[in-house]
Amino acid sequence: MKTQSKVTILMVTMIVMLSIYYFSLPNGTTDVVDNPTDDGTTQVDEEFKSEEFVTLRTQLETSRQDYISQLRLLLSDAEISVAEKSRALDTMQQLSKIQENELMMETDLVNAGYPDAFVHGTDNSVKVKVIGGNVELSEVNEIILMTKAQFGTDYKVTVEFVDPETN
């Protein structure tokens, strides 16, 4: 057997092994955070995740995956014109950008001190749900500014605070 064939087989084997490892990782919805205490020990806490937000994320992901599947079918159809395929591809890219912005915005809100956040962007609007108790107008304005900085100024932003005790 040639050395090039051996190297190719080795690379394919590595890719398969890494894929199996990746797919066998737990798909958890919570993150584990180490919190050092005053006495020097480390306490491990689970980060709070709202069940309502997890459900909303799952529903949004499912509907988007269905929509992307439909767009991929359009792209693979030989009878569809090039212009329609181009529009489908542009829509897929725009949807990917929106998903990326949603994830970044949720991360920014959690880093800003909110226990959990859910962001849903569309073509021209963004809905932000945040878990928080007493709401001040300055907090709402800050979230709107953060959202417009992430998505762009053309988006209409709606902010909703959810009471932490109802989750």
TORVEXKOL-936382 format. One record per residue: x, y, z of N, C-alpha, C in turn; residue in one letter. Coordinates in nm, 2 decimals, padded with zeros to 4 digits. Layout:
N
X	Y	Z	X	Y	Z	X	Y	Z	A
...
//
This chain:
167
00.08	-00.12	00.00	00.00	00.00	00.00	00.09	00.12	00.00	M
00.05	00.22	-00.08	00.13	00.34	-00.09	00.12	00.43	00.04	K
00.22	00.51	00.06	00.22	00.59	00.18	00.11	00.70	00.17	T
00.08	00.75	00.05	-00.03	00.84	00.04	-00.16	00.78	00.08	Q
-00.19	00.66	00.04	-00.31	00.59	00.08	-00.32	00.57	00.23	S
-00.21	00.54	00.29	-00.20	00.52	00.43	-00.24	00.65	00.51	K
-00.18	00.76	00.46	-00.21	00.89	00.52	-00.35	00.93	00.50	V
-00.41	00.90	00.38	-00.55	00.93	00.36	-00.64	00.85	00.45	T
-00.61	00.72	00.47	-00.69	00.64	00.56	-00.68	00.69	00.70	I
-00.56	00.73	00.74	-00.54	00.78	00.88	-00.62	00.91	00.90	L
-00.62	01.00	00.80	-00.69	01.12	00.81	-00.84	01.10	00.82	M
-00.89	01.01	00.74	-01.04	00.97	00.74	-01.07	00.91	00.88	V
-00.99	00.83	00.93	-01.01	00.77	01.06	-01.01	00.87	01.17	T
-00.92	00.97	01.16	-00.92	01.07	01.26	-01.05	01.16	01.26	M
-01.09	01.19	01.14	-01.21	01.27	01.12	-01.33	01.20	01.18	I
-01.34	01.07	01.15	-01.45	00.99	01.20	-01.45	00.98	01.36	V
-01.33	00.96	01.41	-01.32	00.95	01.56	-01.35	01.09	01.62	M
-01.31	01.20	01.57	-01.34	01.33	01.62	-01.49	01.36	01.61	L
-01.55	01.31	01.50	-01.70	01.33	01.48	-01.77	01.25	01.58	S
-01.74	01.13	01.61	-01.80	01.05	01.71	-01.79	01.11	01.85	I
-01.67	01.16	01.88	-01.64	01.23	02.00	-01.73	01.35	02.02	Y
-01.74	01.43	01.91	-01.81	01.56	01.92	-01.96	01.53	01.94	Y
-02.02	01.43	01.87	-02.16	01.40	01.88	-02.19	01.33	02.01	F
-02.09	01.27	02.07	-02.12	01.20	02.20	-02.11	01.30	02.32	S
-02.07	01.42	02.30	-02.06	01.52	02.41	-02.20	01.55	02.46	L
-02.22	01.57	02.58	-02.35	01.61	02.63	-02.40	01.74	02.58	P
-02.52	01.75	02.54	-02.58	01.87	02.48	-02.65	01.94	02.59	N
-02.58	01.98	02.70	-02.64	02.05	02.81	-02.69	02.19	02.79	G
-02.79	02.23	02.86	-02.83	02.37	02.85	-02.79	02.45	02.97	T
-02.71	02.40	03.05	-02.65	02.47	03.17	-02.50	02.47	03.16	T
-02.44	02.58	03.21	-02.30	02.59	03.22	-02.26	02.57	03.37	D
-02.14	02.51	03.39	-02.09	02.49	03.52	-01.99	02.60	03.55	V
-02.00	02.67	03.66	-01.92	02.79	03.69	-01.85	02.76	03.83	V
-01.72	02.78	03.83	-01.65	02.77	03.96	-01.66	02.90	04.03	D
-01.70	02.90	04.16	-01.71	03.02	04.24	-01.62	03.00	04.36	N
-01.51	03.07	04.37	-01.43	03.06	04.49	-01.50	03.13	04.60	P
-01.49	03.06	04.72	-01.55	03.12	04.84	-01.45	03.19	04.93	T
-01.49	03.25	05.03	-01.40	03.33	05.12	-01.30	03.24	05.19	D
-01.33	03.11	05.22	-01.24	03.03	05.29	-01.14	02.95	05.20	D
-01.14	02.99	05.08	-01.04	02.93	04.99	-01.09	02.81	04.91	G
-01.20	02.75	04.95	-01.25	02.64	04.87	-01.33	02.68	04.75	T
-01.35	02.59	04.66	-01.42	02.63	04.54	-01.56	02.56	04.54	T
-01.66	02.64	04.52	-01.80	02.59	04.52	-01.84	02.59	04.37	Q
-01.90	02.48	04.32	-01.94	02.47	04.19	-02.09	02.48	04.18	V
-02.13	02.59	04.10	-02.28	02.61	04.09	-02.32	02.59	03.95	D
-02.44	02.56	03.93	-02.50	02.55	03.79	-02.56	02.69	03.76	E
-02.53	02.74	03.65	-02.58	02.87	03.61	-02.73	02.86	03.58	E
-02.81	02.95	03.62	-02.96	02.95	03.61	-03.00	02.96	03.47	F
-03.08	02.87	03.42	-03.14	02.88	03.29	-03.29	02.86	03.30	K
-03.36	02.96	03.25	-03.51	02.95	03.25	-03.56	02.84	03.16	S
-03.66	02.76	03.22	-03.72	02.66	03.14	-03.80	02.72	03.02	E
-03.86	02.83	03.05	-03.94	02.90	02.94	-03.85	02.94	02.83	E
-03.73	02.99	02.86	-03.64	03.04	02.76	-03.58	02.92	02.68	F
-03.55	02.81	02.75	-03.50	02.69	02.69	-03.61	02.63	02.59	V
-03.73	02.64	02.63	-03.84	02.59	02.54	-03.85	02.68	02.42	T
-03.84	02.81	02.44	-03.85	02.91	02.33	-03.73	02.89	02.23	L
-03.61	02.87	02.29	-03.49	02.84	02.20	-03.51	02.72	02.12	R
-03.56	02.61	02.18	-03.58	02.49	02.11	-03.69	02.50	02.00	T
-03.80	02.57	02.03	-03.90	02.59	01.92	-03.84	02.68	01.81	Q
-03.77	02.78	01.84	-03.71	02.87	01.74	-03.61	02.79	01.65	L
-03.53	02.71	01.72	-03.43	02.63	01.65	-03.50	02.53	01.55	E
-03.60	02.46	01.60	-03.67	02.37	01.52	-03.74	02.43	01.40	T
-03.80	02.55	01.42	-03.87	02.61	01.31	-03.76	02.66	01.21	S
-03.65	02.71	01.25	-03.55	02.76	01.16	-03.48	02.64	01.09	R
-03.47	02.53	01.15	-03.41	02.41	01.08	-03.50	02.37	00.97	Q
-03.63	02.37	01.00	-03.73	02.33	00.90	-03.73	02.43	00.78	D
-03.72	02.56	00.81	-03.71	02.66	00.70	-03.58	02.64	00.62	Y
-03.47	02.62	00.69	-03.34	02.59	00.62	-03.35	02.47	00.53	I
-03.42	02.37	00.58	-03.43	02.24	00.50	-03.51	02.27	00.37	S
-03.62	02.36	00.38	-03.69	02.40	00.26	-03.61	02.47	00.17	Q
-03.53	02.56	00.22	-03.44	02.64	00.13	-03.33	02.55	00.06	L
-03.28	02.46	00.13	-03.19	02.36	00.07	-03.25	02.28	-00.04	R
-03.38	02.24	-00.02	-03.45	02.17	-00.12	-03.46	02.26	-00.25	L
-03.49	02.39	-00.23	-03.50	02.48	-00.34	-03.36	02.49	-00.41	L
-03.25	02.50	-00.33	-03.12	02.50	-00.40	-03.09	02.38	-00.48	L
-03.14	02.27	-00.43	-03.10	02.14	-00.50	-03.20	02.11	-00.62	S
-03.31	02.18	-00.63	-03.40	02.16	-00.74	-03.35	02.22	-00.87	D
-03.34	02.13	-00.97	-03.29	02.17	-01.10	-03.38	02.26	-01.18	A
-03.51	02.26	-01.15	-03.61	02.34	-01.23	-03.62	02.49	-01.17	E
-03.55	02.52	-01.06	-03.56	02.65	-01.01	-03.46	02.74	-01.08	I
-03.50	02.87	-01.10	-03.41	02.96	-01.17	-03.29	03.00	-01.08	S
-03.19	03.06	-01.14	-03.07	03.10	-01.07	-03.11	03.22	-00.98	V
-03.20	03.30	-01.02	-03.23	03.42	-00.94	-03.30	03.37	-00.81	A
-03.39	03.27	-00.82	-03.46	03.22	-00.70	-03.36	03.15	-00.61	E
-03.26	03.07	-00.67	-03.16	03.01	-00.59	-03.07	03.11	-00.52	K
-03.05	03.22	-00.59	-02.97	03.33	-00.53	-03.04	03.39	-00.41	S
-03.17	03.41	-00.42	-03.25	03.47	-00.31	-03.25	03.37	-00.20	R
-03.27	03.24	-00.22	-03.27	03.14	-00.12	-03.13	03.14	-00.04	A
-03.03	03.15	-00.12	-02.89	03.15	-00.06	-02.88	03.28	00.03	L
-02.92	03.39	-00.02	-02.91	03.52	00.05	-03.00	03.51	00.18	D
-03.11	03.44	00.17	-03.20	03.42	00.29	-03.13	03.34	00.39	T
-03.06	03.23	00.35	-02.99	03.14	00.44	-02.88	03.22	00.51	M
-02.80	03.30	00.43	-02.69	03.38	00.49	-02.75	03.48	00.59	Q
-02.86	03.55	00.56	-02.92	03.64	00.65	-02.96	03.58	00.78	Q
-03.02	03.46	00.76	-03.07	03.38	00.88	-02.95	03.34	00.97	L
-02.84	03.30	00.91	-02.72	03.27	00.98	-02.67	03.39	01.06	S
-02.67	03.50	01.00	-02.62	03.62	01.06	-02.71	03.66	01.18	K
-02.84	03.65	01.16	-02.94	03.68	01.27	-02.91	03.58	01.39	I
-02.89	03.45	01.36	-02.87	03.36	01.46	-02.74	03.39	01.54	Q
-02.64	03.43	01.47	-02.51	03.47	01.53	-02.53	03.59	01.62	E
-02.60	03.69	01.57	-02.63	03.81	01.65	-02.71	03.78	01.77	N
-02.81	03.69	01.76	-02.89	03.65	01.88	-02.80	03.59	01.98	E
-02.72	03.50	01.94	-02.63	03.43	02.04	-02.54	03.53	02.11	L
-02.48	03.62	02.03	-02.39	03.72	02.09	-02.46	03.81	02.19	M
-02.59	03.85	02.15	-02.66	03.93	02.23	-02.70	03.86	02.36	M
-02.74	03.74	02.36	-02.78	03.66	02.48	-02.65	03.65	02.57	E
-02.54	03.63	02.51	-02.42	03.62	02.59	-02.38	03.75	02.65	T
-02.40	03.86	02.58	-02.37	03.99	02.63	-02.46	04.02	02.75	D
-02.59	03.99	02.74	-02.68	04.01	02.85	-02.65	03.93	02.97	L
-02.62	03.81	02.95	-02.58	03.72	03.07	-02.45	03.78	03.13	V
-02.36	03.82	03.05	-02.23	03.89	03.10	-02.26	04.02	03.17	N
-02.37	04.08	03.13	-02.41	04.21	03.20	-02.47	04.19	03.33	A
-02.50	04.06	03.37	-02.55	04.04	03.50	-02.69	03.98	03.51	G
-02.75	03.96	03.40	-02.89	03.91	03.40	-02.88	03.75	03.40	Y
-02.96	03.69	03.48	-02.95	03.54	03.49	-02.97	03.47	03.36	P
-03.06	03.51	03.28	-03.08	03.45	03.15	-03.15	03.55	03.06	D
-03.13	03.52	02.93	-03.19	03.61	02.83	-03.23	03.53	02.70	A
-03.34	03.57	02.63	-03.38	03.51	02.51	-03.39	03.62	02.41	F
-03.33	03.61	02.29	-03.33	03.71	02.19	-03.38	03.64	02.06	V
-03.48	03.70	02.00	-03.54	03.65	01.87	-03.54	03.76	01.77	H
-03.46	03.75	01.67	-03.45	03.84	01.56	-03.52	03.80	01.44	G
-03.58	03.90	01.37	-03.64	03.87	01.24	-03.58	03.97	01.14	T
-03.64	03.98	01.02	-03.59	04.07	00.92	-03.57	04.21	00.96	D
-03.67	04.26	01.04	-03.67	04.40	01.08	-03.70	04.43	01.23	N
-03.71	04.33	01.31	-03.73	04.35	01.45	-03.66	04.25	01.54	S
-03.64	04.29	01.66	-03.57	04.20	01.76	-03.65	04.21	01.89	V
-03.68	04.09	01.94	-03.75	04.08	02.07	-03.66	04.03	02.17	K
-03.64	04.10	02.28	-03.55	04.06	02.39	-03.63	04.03	02.51	V
-03.61	03.91	02.57	-03.67	03.88	02.70	-03.56	03.86	02.79	K
-03.57	03.92	02.91	-03.46	03.91	03.01	-03.53	03.88	03.14	V
-03.46	03.80	03.22	-03.51	03.77	03.36	-03.45	03.88	03.45	I
-03.54	03.95	03.51	-03.50	04.06	03.60	-03.61	04.10	03.69	G
-03.57	04.15	03.81	-03.67	04.19	03.91	-03.72	04.33	03.88	G
-03.68	04.42	03.97	-03.71	04.56	03.96	-03.65	04.62	03.83	N
-03.73	04.67	03.74	-03.68	04.72	03.62	-03.67	04.87	03.62	V
-03.56	04.93	03.58	-03.55	05.07	03.57	-03.54	05.11	03.42	E
-03.58	05.23	03.39	-03.58	05.27	03.25	-03.44	05.27	03.19	L
-03.35	05.30	03.27	-03.21	05.31	03.22	-03.16	05.17	03.18	S
-03.21	05.06	03.25	-03.17	04.92	03.21	-03.24	04.89	03.07	E
-03.36	04.93	03.05	-03.43	04.91	02.92	-03.36	04.98	02.81	V
-03.32	05.11	02.84	-03.25	05.18	02.74	-03.11	05.12	02.70	N
-03.04	05.07	02.81	-02.91	05.01	02.78	-02.93	04.88	02.70	E
-03.03	04.80	02.72	-03.05	04.68	02.64	-03.09	04.72	02.50	I
-03.17	04.82	02.48	-03.20	04.87	02.35	-03.08	04.91	02.27	I
-02.99	04.99	02.34	-02.87	05.03	02.28	-02.78	04.92	02.24	L
-02.77	04.82	02.34	-02.68	04.70	02.31	-02.74	04.63	02.19	M
-02.87	04.61	02.18	-02.93	04.54	02.07	-02.91	04.61	01.94	T
-02.93	04.74	01.94	-02.90	04.81	01.81	-02.76	04.81	01.77	K
-02.67	04.81	01.87	-02.53	04.80	01.83	-02.49	04.66	01.77	A
-02.56	04.56	01.82	-02.54	04.42	01.77	-02.60	04.40	01.64	Q
-02.73	04.44	01.62	-02.81	04.41	01.50	-02.81	04.52	01.40	F
-02.80	04.64	01.44	-02.81	04.76	01.35	-02.92	04.85	01.40	G
-02.91	04.97	01.35	-03.01	05.07	01.40	-03.14	05.06	01.32	T
-03.15	04.98	01.22	-03.28	04.97	01.14	-03.38	04.88	01.21	D
-03.34	04.81	01.31	-03.42	04.71	01.37	-03.51	04.77	01.48	Y
-03.64	04.73	01.49	-03.73	04.77	01.59	-03.70	04.68	01.71	K
-03.67	04.73	01.83	-03.63	04.65	01.94	-03.75	04.65	02.05	V
-03.79	04.54	02.09	-03.88	04.52	02.20	-03.82	04.45	02.32	T
-03.83	04.51	02.44	-03.76	04.45	02.55	-03.87	04.41	02.65	V
-03.86	04.29	02.70	-03.96	04.24	02.80	-03.88	04.18	02.92	E
-03.92	04.22	03.04	-03.86	04.17	03.16	-03.95	04.06	03.22	F
-03.90	03.95	03.25	-03.97	03.84	03.31	-03.94	03.83	03.46	V
-04.04	03.82	03.54	-04.01	03.80	03.69	-03.94	03.67	03.72	D
-03.83	03.68	03.79	-03.76	03.55	03.82	-03.84	03.45	03.90	P
-03.94	03.49	03.98	-04.01	03.39	04.06	-04.11	03.31	03.97	E
-04.15	03.36	03.86	-04.24	03.29	03.77	-04.17	03.18	03.69	T
-04.04	03.18	03.69	-03.97	03.08	03.61	-03.92	02.97	03.70	N
//
